[in-house]
């Protein structure tokens, strides 16, 4: 009887094994289509760009193998180092303005102010508008002949520098346009984090006599810091690969003053038809973004003691 019972139990376990396997494999089966799609539209092009970056190609077909010569041509011809410097200036300017402004707007919209829903819709519109439309809008606003900003400044006797011919004005104008497009992302992230803070914590601090600034510094800021850092990373990555704003507003000029690595990739690949050199620049951008993201993740792990 014991042997028979053991055999029946073993048979039942054998019958249940395929069922358990299907249950454990079901989540992976549901995830597989999305993974295949992401691999097809992301990983495969990245891998092909990596291959093209070591071949001399003028079309999508591979030319002859040149090793790292495309990387040398990208960085050390036509002011490639200058494009890297411009990228860093553009990204730093965008982040330095968009992140504090987004946090400030989130703090305001988290309070019970009149017409709060209306302001939320209005302030999120730049995020919904495509970069091309936003760039055309800011190109018109800053146009030295008929733009709105030069006209308003002229009524006060102020002459706005020409964004087409003045390098500093050109870089400032594209950074302002980038900040306008990036701020809503930071605002939405931080606003969501603010609304997840338990109200009893801030209320207890207020009852204990903590000032508004002290409550923000000791309670609010630590609880939204990780979300703010994530928004900072996403803003940096978006600004680093931004092309439309610069191409539409300045075209990379004057004299390369606003040509970033992203716009240089565009010019090399689609204007000069040097696909191999453009792919080398795209790979360099990918590596820089990956390094920045890994550094951010390491900082977060250090803060959490991991």
ZADO-1210 file (C-alpha; in nm, 4 decimals, padded with zeros to 6 digits):
<atoms>
<atom x="00.0000" y="00.0000" z="00.0000" code="UNK" pos="1"/>
<atom x="00.2829" y="00.2345" z="00.0809" code="UNK" pos="2"/>
<atom x="00.4568" y="00.1638" z="-00.2452" code="UNK" pos="3"/>
<atom x="00.1336" y="00.2095" z="-00.4371" code="UNK" pos="4"/>
<atom x="00.0654" y="00.5416" z="-00.2672" code="UNK" pos="5"/>
<atom x="00.4145" y="00.6619" z="-00.3394" code="UNK" pos="6"/>
<atom x="00.3762" y="00.5658" z="-00.7027" code="UNK" pos="7"/>
<atom x="00.0455" y="00.7496" z="-00.7342" code="UNK" pos="8"/>
<atom x="00.1988" y="01.0585" z="-00.5748" code="UNK" pos="9"/>
<atom x="00.4904" y="01.0416" z="-00.8176" code="UNK" pos="10"/>
<atom x="00.2521" y="01.0092" z="-01.1112" code="UNK" pos="11"/>
<atom x="00.0555" y="01.3102" z="-00.9942" code="UNK" pos="12"/>
<atom x="00.3759" y="01.5136" z="-00.9609" code="UNK" pos="13"/>
<atom x="00.4778" y="01.4094" z="-01.3119" code="UNK" pos="14"/>
<atom x="00.1390" y="01.5181" z="-01.4436" code="UNK" pos="15"/>
<atom x="00.1575" y="01.8517" z="-01.2601" code="UNK" pos="16"/>
<atom x="00.5098" y="01.9322" z="-01.3840" code="UNK" pos="17"/>
<atom x="00.4050" y="02.0563" z="-01.7316" code="UNK" pos="18"/>
<atom x="00.1315" y="02.2617" z="-01.5693" code="UNK" pos="19"/>
<atom x="00.3793" y="02.4221" z="-01.3290" code="UNK" pos="20"/>
<atom x="00.6199" y="02.4850" z="-01.6144" code="UNK" pos="21"/>
<atom x="00.3487" y="02.6565" z="-01.8159" code="UNK" pos="22"/>
<atom x="00.2526" y="02.8690" z="-01.5132" code="UNK" pos="23"/>
<atom x="00.6121" y="02.9788" z="-01.4569" code="UNK" pos="24"/>
<atom x="00.6723" y="03.0433" z="-01.8272" code="UNK" pos="25"/>
<atom x="00.3490" y="03.2381" z="-01.8791" code="UNK" pos="26"/>
<atom x="00.4884" y="03.5795" z="-01.7655" code="UNK" pos="27"/>
<atom x="00.7869" y="03.5385" z="-01.9980" code="UNK" pos="28"/>
<atom x="00.5590" y="03.4451" z="-02.2862" code="UNK" pos="29"/>
<atom x="00.3558" y="03.7613" z="-02.2271" code="UNK" pos="30"/>
<atom x="00.6732" y="03.9688" z="-02.2092" code="UNK" pos="31"/>
<atom x="00.8320" y="03.8148" z="-02.5208" code="UNK" pos="32"/>
<atom x="00.6397" y="04.0170" z="-02.7891" code="UNK" pos="33"/>
<atom x="00.7304" y="04.3480" z="-02.6270" code="UNK" pos="34"/>
<atom x="01.0933" y="04.2406" z="-02.5882" code="UNK" pos="35"/>
<atom x="01.1119" y="04.1319" z="-02.9534" code="UNK" pos="36"/>
<atom x="00.9617" y="04.4644" z="-03.0629" code="UNK" pos="37"/>
<atom x="01.2053" y="04.6656" z="-02.8496" code="UNK" pos="38"/>
<atom x="01.4963" y="04.4571" z="-02.9758" code="UNK" pos="39"/>
<atom x="01.3851" y="04.5102" z="-03.3334" code="UNK" pos="40"/>
<atom x="01.3530" y="04.8883" z="-03.3116" code="UNK" pos="41"/>
<atom x="01.6327" y="04.9603" z="-03.0604" code="UNK" pos="42"/>
<atom x="01.8981" y="04.6942" z="-03.0130" code="UNK" pos="43"/>
<atom x="01.9256" y="04.5895" z="-03.3774" code="UNK" pos="44"/>
<atom x="01.9769" y="04.9462" z="-03.5096" code="UNK" pos="45"/>
<atom x="02.2319" y="05.0124" z="-03.2339" code="UNK" pos="46"/>
<atom x="02.4219" y="04.6984" z="-03.3293" code="UNK" pos="47"/>
<atom x="02.4102" y="04.7859" z="-03.6992" code="UNK" pos="48"/>
<atom x="02.5294" y="05.1412" z="-03.6270" code="UNK" pos="49"/>
<atom x="02.8197" y="04.9936" z="-03.4307" code="UNK" pos="50"/>
<atom x="02.9106" y="04.7796" z="-03.7326" code="UNK" pos="51"/>
<atom x="02.8755" y="05.0718" z="-03.9752" code="UNK" pos="52"/>
<atom x="03.0981" y="05.2899" z="-03.7570" code="UNK" pos="53"/>
<atom x="03.4040" y="05.0847" z="-03.8566" code="UNK" pos="54"/>
<atom x="03.3239" y="05.0748" z="-04.2294" code="UNK" pos="55"/>
<atom x="03.3568" y="05.3519" z="-04.4860" code="UNK" pos="56"/>
<atom x="02.9988" y="05.3741" z="-04.6130" code="UNK" pos="57"/>
<atom x="02.8111" y="05.6351" z="-04.8126" code="UNK" pos="58"/>
<atom x="02.4850" y="05.4373" z="-04.8241" code="UNK" pos="59"/>
<atom x="02.3142" y="05.1872" z="-04.5976" code="UNK" pos="60"/>
<atom x="02.5337" y="04.9146" z="-04.7501" code="UNK" pos="61"/>
<atom x="02.8693" y="04.8485" z="-04.5867" code="UNK" pos="62"/>
<atom x="03.1779" y="04.9803" z="-04.7627" code="UNK" pos="63"/>
<atom x="03.5348" y="04.8789" z="-04.6864" code="UNK" pos="64"/>
<atom x="03.6663" y="04.8278" z="-04.3342" code="UNK" pos="65"/>
<atom x="03.8517" y="05.1302" z="-04.1897" code="UNK" pos="66"/>
<atom x="03.8691" y="05.0490" z="-03.8179" code="UNK" pos="67"/>
<atom x="03.8543" y="05.3561" z="-03.5948" code="UNK" pos="68"/>
<atom x="03.9155" y="05.6052" z="-03.8753" code="UNK" pos="69"/>
<atom x="03.5499" y="05.7151" z="-03.8753" code="UNK" pos="70"/>
<atom x="03.5765" y="05.8086" z="-03.5081" code="UNK" pos="71"/>
<atom x="03.8905" y="06.0078" z="-03.5857" code="UNK" pos="72"/>
<atom x="03.7127" y="06.1848" z="-03.8719" code="UNK" pos="73"/>
<atom x="03.4132" y="06.2648" z="-03.6557" code="UNK" pos="74"/>
<atom x="03.6024" y="06.4166" z="-03.3631" code="UNK" pos="75"/>
<atom x="03.9109" y="06.5652" z="-03.5294" code="UNK" pos="76"/>
<atom x="03.7715" y="06.7080" z="-03.8536" code="UNK" pos="77"/>
<atom x="03.5164" y="06.9889" z="-03.8988" code="UNK" pos="78"/>
<atom x="03.5416" y="07.0942" z="-03.5357" code="UNK" pos="79"/>
<atom x="03.4323" y="06.7640" z="-03.3835" code="UNK" pos="80"/>
<atom x="03.5737" y="06.8546" z="-03.0408" code="UNK" pos="81"/>
<atom x="03.3827" y="07.1810" z="-03.0647" code="UNK" pos="82"/>
<atom x="03.0601" y="06.9879" z="-03.1176" code="UNK" pos="83"/>
<atom x="03.1312" y="06.7915" z="-02.7994" code="UNK" pos="84"/>
<atom x="03.1894" y="07.1153" z="-02.6060" code="UNK" pos="85"/>
<atom x="02.8709" y="07.2661" z="-02.7497" code="UNK" pos="86"/>
<atom x="02.6775" y="06.9521" z="-02.6497" code="UNK" pos="87"/>
<atom x="02.7986" y="06.9801" z="-02.2920" code="UNK" pos="88"/>
<atom x="02.7095" y="07.3513" z="-02.2798" code="UNK" pos="89"/>
<atom x="02.3668" y="07.2853" z="-02.4308" code="UNK" pos="90"/>
<atom x="02.2892" y="06.9977" z="-02.1933" code="UNK" pos="91"/>
<atom x="02.4221" y="07.1799" z="-01.8865" code="UNK" pos="92"/>
<atom x="02.2227" y="07.4927" z="-01.9686" code="UNK" pos="93"/>
<atom x="01.9049" y="07.2956" z="-02.0283" code="UNK" pos="94"/>
<atom x="01.9343" y="07.0946" z="-01.7070" code="UNK" pos="95"/>
<atom x="02.0413" y="07.3921" z="-01.4932" code="UNK" pos="96"/>
<atom x="01.7257" y="07.5824" z="-01.5909" code="UNK" pos="97"/>
<atom x="01.4651" y="07.3137" z="-01.6623" code="UNK" pos="98"/>
<atom x="01.5055" y="07.1110" z="-01.3429" code="UNK" pos="99"/>
<atom x="01.4743" y="07.3967" z="-01.0869" code="UNK" pos="100"/>
<atom x="01.1947" y="07.5545" z="-01.2904" code="UNK" pos="101"/>
<atom x="01.0088" y="07.2238" z="-01.3149" code="UNK" pos="102"/>
<atom x="01.0432" y="07.1642" z="-00.9404" code="UNK" pos="103"/>
<atom x="00.9199" y="07.5171" z="-00.8630" code="UNK" pos="104"/>
<atom x="00.6160" y="07.4785" z="-01.0901" code="UNK" pos="105"/>
<atom x="00.5374" y="07.1412" z="-00.9339" code="UNK" pos="106"/>
<atom x="00.5467" y="07.2936" z="-00.5854" code="UNK" pos="107"/>
<atom x="00.3113" y="07.5708" z="-00.6936" code="UNK" pos="108"/>
<atom x="00.0685" y="07.3357" z="-00.8700" code="UNK" pos="109"/>
<atom x="00.0635" y="07.1057" z="-00.5676" code="UNK" pos="110"/>
<atom x="-00.0956" y="07.3828" z="-00.3631" code="UNK" pos="111"/>
<atom x="-00.4708" y="07.4611" z="-00.3713" code="UNK" pos="112"/>
<atom x="-00.4426" y="07.7676" z="-00.5944" code="UNK" pos="113"/>
<atom x="-00.7300" y="07.9003" z="-00.8082" code="UNK" pos="114"/>
<atom x="-00.7622" y="07.7506" z="-01.1592" code="UNK" pos="115"/>
<atom x="-00.5033" y="07.4860" z="-01.0746" code="UNK" pos="116"/>
<atom x="-00.6329" y="07.2383" z="-01.3336" code="UNK" pos="117"/>
<atom x="-00.6232" y="07.5049" z="-01.6041" code="UNK" pos="118"/>
<atom x="-00.2623" y="07.5933" z="-01.5268" code="UNK" pos="119"/>
<atom x="-00.1645" y="07.2267" z="-01.5262" code="UNK" pos="120"/>
<atom x="-00.3031" y="07.1838" z="-01.8764" code="UNK" pos="121"/>
<atom x="-00.1386" y="07.5011" z="-02.0050" code="UNK" pos="122"/>
<atom x="00.2022" y="07.4213" z="-01.8559" code="UNK" pos="123"/>
<atom x="00.2064" y="07.0664" z="-01.9907" code="UNK" pos="124"/>
<atom x="00.1368" y="07.1777" z="-02.3498" code="UNK" pos="125"/>
<atom x="00.5062" y="07.2272" z="-02.4451" code="UNK" pos="126"/>
<atom x="00.5624" y="06.8599" z="-02.3660" code="UNK" pos="127"/>
<atom x="00.2773" y="06.7586" z="-02.5974" code="UNK" pos="128"/>
<atom x="00.3918" y="06.9758" z="-02.8872" code="UNK" pos="129"/>
<atom x="00.6482" y="06.8159" z="-03.1173" code="UNK" pos="130"/>
<atom x="01.0035" y="06.9500" z="-03.1072" code="UNK" pos="131"/>
<atom x="00.9755" y="07.0617" z="-03.4676" code="UNK" pos="132"/>
<atom x="00.6692" y="07.2774" z="-03.4010" code="UNK" pos="133"/>
<atom x="00.8277" y="07.4176" z="-03.0853" code="UNK" pos="134"/>
<atom x="01.1478" y="07.5019" z="-03.2731" code="UNK" pos="135"/>
<atom x="00.9510" y="07.6818" z="-03.5459" code="UNK" pos="136"/>
<atom x="00.7638" y="07.8769" z="-03.2779" code="UNK" pos="137"/>
<atom x="01.0824" y="07.9895" z="-03.1023" code="UNK" pos="138"/>
<atom x="01.2522" y="08.0693" z="-03.4333" code="UNK" pos="139"/>
<atom x="00.9646" y="08.3067" z="-03.5081" code="UNK" pos="140"/>
<atom x="00.9647" y="08.4565" z="-03.1568" code="UNK" pos="141"/>
<atom x="01.3372" y="08.5318" z="-03.1709" code="UNK" pos="142"/>
<atom x="01.3577" y="08.6398" z="-03.5343" code="UNK" pos="143"/>
<atom x="01.5583" y="08.9674" z="-03.5415" code="UNK" pos="144"/>
<atom x="01.3358" y="09.1232" z="-03.8112" code="UNK" pos="145"/>
<atom x="00.9792" y="09.0396" z="-03.7120" code="UNK" pos="146"/>
<atom x="01.0082" y="08.8331" z="-03.3917" code="UNK" pos="147"/>
<atom x="00.7950" y="08.9046" z="-03.0862" code="UNK" pos="148"/>
<atom x="01.0804" y="08.9231" z="-02.8333" code="UNK" pos="149"/>
<atom x="01.2979" y="09.1696" z="-03.0319" code="UNK" pos="150"/>
<atom x="00.9901" y="09.3866" z="-03.0887" code="UNK" pos="151"/>
<atom x="00.8953" y="09.3947" z="-02.7202" code="UNK" pos="152"/>
<atom x="01.2538" y="09.4715" z="-02.6176" code="UNK" pos="153"/>
<atom x="01.2786" y="09.7493" z="-02.8767" code="UNK" pos="154"/>
<atom x="00.9825" y="09.9275" z="-02.7145" code="UNK" pos="155"/>
<atom x="01.2029" y="09.9656" z="-02.4050" code="UNK" pos="156"/>
<atom x="01.5017" y="10.0762" z="-02.6095" code="UNK" pos="157"/>
<atom x="01.6782" y="09.7391" z="-02.5801" code="UNK" pos="158"/>
<atom x="01.8369" y="09.5876" z="-02.8899" code="UNK" pos="159"/>
<atom x="01.8317" y="09.2092" z="-02.8813" code="UNK" pos="160"/>
<atom x="02.1426" y="09.0385" z="-03.0249" code="UNK" pos="161"/>
<atom x="02.0842" y="08.8619" z="-03.3546" code="UNK" pos="162"/>
<atom x="02.0475" y="08.4877" z="-03.2944" code="UNK" pos="163"/>
<atom x="02.1571" y="08.4227" z="-03.6524" code="UNK" pos="164"/>
<atom x="02.4918" y="08.6042" z="-03.6366" code="UNK" pos="165"/>
<atom x="02.5787" y="08.6284" z="-03.2652" code="UNK" pos="166"/>
<atom x="02.7221" y="08.2996" z="-03.1243" code="UNK" pos="167"/>
<atom x="02.6278" y="08.3696" z="-02.7605" code="UNK" pos="168"/>
<atom x="02.2749" y="08.4756" z="-02.8538" code="UNK" pos="169"/>
<atom x="02.2358" y="08.1693" z="-03.0751" code="UNK" pos="170"/>
<atom x="02.3355" y="07.9262" z="-02.7996" code="UNK" pos="171"/>
<atom x="02.1172" y="08.1090" z="-02.5469" code="UNK" pos="172"/>
<atom x="01.8173" y="08.0951" z="-02.7789" code="UNK" pos="173"/>
<atom x="01.8393" y="07.7187" z="-02.8400" code="UNK" pos="174"/>
<atom x="01.8867" y="07.6544" z="-02.4669" code="UNK" pos="175"/>
<atom x="01.5752" y="07.8607" z="-02.3877" code="UNK" pos="176"/>
<atom x="01.3757" y="07.6639" z="-02.6453" code="UNK" pos="177"/>
<atom x="01.5057" y="07.3368" z="-02.5006" code="UNK" pos="178"/>
<atom x="01.4141" y="07.4468" z="-02.1470" code="UNK" pos="179"/>
<atom x="01.0625" y="07.5339" z="-02.2665" code="UNK" pos="180"/>
<atom x="01.0233" y="07.1824" z="-02.4097" code="UNK" pos="181"/>
<atom x="01.1875" y="06.9978" z="-02.1165" code="UNK" pos="182"/>
<atom x="01.0405" y="07.1708" z="-01.8111" code="UNK" pos="183"/>
<atom x="00.6967" y="07.0005" z="-01.8280" code="UNK" pos="184"/>
<atom x="00.8596" y="06.6562" z="-01.8006" code="UNK" pos="185"/>
<atom x="01.0325" y="06.7545" z="-01.4766" code="UNK" pos="186"/>
<atom x="00.7157" y="06.9198" z="-01.3515" code="UNK" pos="187"/>
<atom x="00.5005" y="06.6096" z="-01.4094" code="UNK" pos="188"/>
<atom x="00.7518" y="06.3769" z="-01.2443" code="UNK" pos="189"/>
<atom x="00.7986" y="06.5931" z="-00.9358" code="UNK" pos="190"/>
<atom x="00.4272" y="06.6729" z="-00.9062" code="UNK" pos="191"/>
<atom x="00.3465" y="06.3010" z="-00.9016" code="UNK" pos="192"/>
<atom x="00.6088" y="06.2487" z="-00.6298" code="UNK" pos="193"/>
<atom x="00.4717" y="06.5398" z="-00.4254" code="UNK" pos="194"/>
<atom x="00.1205" y="06.3984" z="-00.4343" code="UNK" pos="195"/>
<atom x="00.2475" y="06.0660" z="-00.3016" code="UNK" pos="196"/>
<atom x="00.3846" y="06.2274" z="00.0187" code="UNK" pos="197"/>
<atom x="00.1534" y="06.1464" z="00.3133" code="UNK" pos="198"/>
<atom x="-00.0164" y="06.4641" z="00.4267" code="UNK" pos="199"/>
<atom x="00.0028" y="06.3656" z="00.7934" code="UNK" pos="200"/>
<atom x="00.3833" y="06.3963" z="00.7863" code="UNK" pos="201"/>
<atom x="00.3851" y="06.7575" z="00.6688" code="UNK" pos="202"/>
<atom x="00.0890" y="06.8381" z="00.8931" code="UNK" pos="203"/>
<atom x="00.2710" y="06.7015" z="01.1974" code="UNK" pos="204"/>
<atom x="00.5774" y="06.9101" z="01.1112" code="UNK" pos="205"/>
<atom x="00.3591" y="07.2197" z="01.0721" code="UNK" pos="206"/>
<atom x="00.1961" y="07.1601" z="01.4108" code="UNK" pos="207"/>
<atom x="00.5409" y="07.1212" z="01.5658" code="UNK" pos="208"/>
<atom x="00.6217" y="07.4727" z="01.4452" code="UNK" pos="209"/>
<atom x="00.8415" y="07.3942" z="01.1442" code="UNK" pos="210"/>
<atom x="00.8496" y="07.6786" z="00.8932" code="UNK" pos="211"/>
<atom x="00.7570" y="07.6300" z="00.5273" code="UNK" pos="212"/>
<atom x="01.1206" y="07.6373" z="00.4196" code="UNK" pos="213"/>
<atom x="01.2195" y="07.3886" z="00.6893" code="UNK" pos="214"/>
<atom x="00.9367" y="07.1521" z="00.5891" code="UNK" pos="215"/>
<atom x="01.0498" y="07.1713" z="00.2283" code="UNK" pos="216"/>
<atom x="01.4182" y="07.1171" z="00.3126" code="UNK" pos="217"/>
<atom x="01.3694" y="06.8414" z="00.5718" code="UNK" pos="218"/>
<atom x="01.0637" y="06.6548" z="00.4411" code="UNK" pos="219"/>
<atom x="00.9583" y="06.7413" z="00.0873" code="UNK" pos="220"/>
<atom x="01.2975" y="06.7552" z="-00.0818" code="UNK" pos="221"/>
<atom x="01.4312" y="06.4226" z="00.0543" code="UNK" pos="222"/>
<atom x="01.1095" y="06.2447" z="-00.0451" code="UNK" pos="223"/>
<atom x="01.1172" y="06.3716" z="-00.4055" code="UNK" pos="224"/>
<atom x="01.4957" y="06.3669" z="-00.4507" code="UNK" pos="225"/>
<atom x="01.5100" y="06.0342" z="-00.6351" code="UNK" pos="226"/>
<atom x="01.2290" y="06.1361" z="-00.8681" code="UNK" pos="227"/>
<atom x="01.3999" y="06.4684" z="-00.9342" code="UNK" pos="228"/>
<atom x="01.7261" y="06.2902" z="-01.0124" code="UNK" pos="229"/>
<atom x="01.5461" y="06.0604" z="-01.2541" code="UNK" pos="230"/>
<atom x="01.3883" y="06.3604" z="-01.4261" code="UNK" pos="231"/>
<atom x="01.7346" y="06.5195" z="-01.4436" code="UNK" pos="232"/>
<atom x="01.8763" y="06.2127" z="-01.6177" code="UNK" pos="233"/>
<atom x="01.5903" y="06.1943" z="-01.8668" code="UNK" pos="234"/>
<atom x="01.6216" y="06.5658" z="-01.9405" code="UNK" pos="235"/>
<atom x="01.9959" y="06.5277" z="-01.9958" code="UNK" pos="236"/>
<atom x="01.9537" y="06.2321" z="-02.2310" code="UNK" pos="237"/>
<atom x="01.6827" y="06.4121" z="-02.4262" code="UNK" pos="238"/>
<atom x="01.8901" y="06.7290" z="-02.4596" code="UNK" pos="239"/>
<atom x="02.2023" y="06.5368" z="-02.5624" code="UNK" pos="240"/>
<atom x="02.0269" y="06.3844" z="-02.8631" code="UNK" pos="241"/>
<atom x="01.8157" y="06.6887" z="-02.9497" code="UNK" pos="242"/>
<atom x="01.8382" y="06.7763" z="-03.3185" code="UNK" pos="243"/>
<atom x="01.5212" y="06.9532" z="-03.4343" code="UNK" pos="244"/>
<atom x="01.5493" y="07.2627" z="-03.2149" code="UNK" pos="245"/>
<atom x="01.9038" y="07.3466" z="-03.3235" code="UNK" pos="246"/>
<atom x="01.8573" y="07.2595" z="-03.6908" code="UNK" pos="247"/>
<atom x="01.5430" y="07.4718" z="-03.7250" code="UNK" pos="248"/>
<atom x="01.6558" y="07.7719" z="-03.5191" code="UNK" pos="249"/>
<atom x="02.0242" y="07.8094" z="-03.6086" code="UNK" pos="250"/>
<atom x="02.1232" y="07.5179" z="-03.8313" code="UNK" pos="251"/>
<atom x="02.4282" y="07.4705" z="-03.6107" code="UNK" pos="252"/>
<atom x="02.5567" y="07.8222" z="-03.6771" code="UNK" pos="253"/>
<atom x="02.6827" y="08.0787" z="-03.6714" code="UNK" pos="254"/>
<atom x="03.0182" y="07.9256" z="-03.7670" code="UNK" pos="255"/>
<atom x="02.9417" y="07.6069" z="-03.5773" code="UNK" pos="256"/>
<atom x="02.8662" y="07.7893" z="-03.2504" code="UNK" pos="257"/>
<atom x="02.5578" y="07.5750" z="-03.1863" code="UNK" pos="258"/>
<atom x="02.6555" y="07.2549" z="-03.3662" code="UNK" pos="259"/>
<atom x="02.6270" y="06.9720" z="-03.1153" code="UNK" pos="260"/>
<atom x="02.7223" y="06.6091" z="-03.1571" code="UNK" pos="261"/>
<atom x="02.3636" y="06.5220" z="-03.2518" code="UNK" pos="262"/>
<atom x="02.3444" y="06.7840" z="-03.5276" code="UNK" pos="263"/>
<atom x="02.6913" y="06.6855" z="-03.6498" code="UNK" pos="264"/>
<atom x="02.5715" y="06.3250" z="-03.6808" code="UNK" pos="265"/>
<atom x="02.2770" y="06.4494" z="-03.8858" code="UNK" pos="266"/>
<atom x="02.5004" y="06.6574" z="-04.1151" code="UNK" pos="267"/>
<atom x="02.7574" y="06.3820" z="-04.1623" code="UNK" pos="268"/>
<atom x="02.5024" y="06.1095" z="-04.2345" code="UNK" pos="269"/>
<atom x="02.2262" y="06.2878" z="-04.4255" code="UNK" pos="270"/>
<atom x="02.3903" y="06.5986" z="-04.5737" code="UNK" pos="271"/>
<atom x="02.7408" y="06.4766" z="-04.6571" code="UNK" pos="272"/>
<atom x="02.6210" y="06.1132" z="-04.6913" code="UNK" pos="273"/>
<atom x="02.9115" y="05.9847" z="-04.4848" code="UNK" pos="274"/>
<atom x="02.7097" y="05.7162" z="-04.3108" code="UNK" pos="275"/>
<atom x="03.0113" y="05.5551" z="-04.1462" code="UNK" pos="276"/>
<atom x="03.1237" y="05.8805" z="-03.9841" code="UNK" pos="277"/>
<atom x="02.7689" y="05.9611" z="-03.8762" code="UNK" pos="278"/>
<atom x="02.7341" y="05.6134" z="-03.7239" code="UNK" pos="279"/>
<atom x="03.0591" y="05.6658" z="-03.5326" code="UNK" pos="280"/>
<atom x="02.9173" y="05.9852" z="-03.3845" code="UNK" pos="281"/>
<atom x="02.5895" y="05.8122" z="-03.2975" code="UNK" pos="282"/>
<atom x="02.7791" y="05.5345" z="-03.1193" code="UNK" pos="283"/>
<atom x="02.9820" y="05.7946" z="-02.9284" code="UNK" pos="284"/>
<atom x="02.6588" y="05.9646" z="-02.8147" code="UNK" pos="285"/>
<atom x="02.5172" y="05.6291" z="-02.7057" code="UNK" pos="286"/>
<atom x="02.8308" y="05.5483" z="-02.5044" code="UNK" pos="287"/>
<atom x="02.8319" y="05.8896" z="-02.3351" code="UNK" pos="288"/>
<atom x="02.4638" y="05.8560" z="-02.2433" code="UNK" pos="289"/>
<atom x="02.5246" y="05.5046" z="-02.1120" code="UNK" pos="290"/>
<atom x="02.8168" y="05.6228" z="-01.8977" code="UNK" pos="291"/>
<atom x="02.6093" y="05.9067" z="-01.7553" code="UNK" pos="292"/>
<atom x="02.3197" y="05.6730" z="-01.6739" code="UNK" pos="293"/>
<atom x="02.5488" y="05.4199" z="-01.5059" code="UNK" pos="294"/>
<atom x="02.7043" y="05.6977" z="-01.2965" code="UNK" pos="295"/>
<atom x="02.3569" y="05.8099" z="-01.1905" code="UNK" pos="296"/>
<atom x="02.2579" y="05.4549" z="-01.0916" code="UNK" pos="297"/>
<atom x="02.5777" y="05.4209" z="-00.8918" code="UNK" pos="298"/>
<atom x="02.5073" y="05.7451" z="-00.7062" code="UNK" pos="299"/>
<atom x="02.1578" y="05.6219" z="-00.6163" code="UNK" pos="300"/>
<atom x="02.2922" y="05.2887" z="-00.4918" code="UNK" pos="301"/>
<atom x="02.5523" y="05.4686" z="-00.2792" code="UNK" pos="302"/>
<atom x="02.2837" y="05.6890" z="-00.1243" code="UNK" pos="303"/>
<atom x="02.0750" y="05.3832" z="-00.0379" code="UNK" pos="304"/>
<atom x="02.3728" y="05.1925" z="00.0993" code="UNK" pos="305"/>
<atom x="02.3595" y="04.9207" z="-00.1682" code="UNK" pos="306"/>
</atoms>
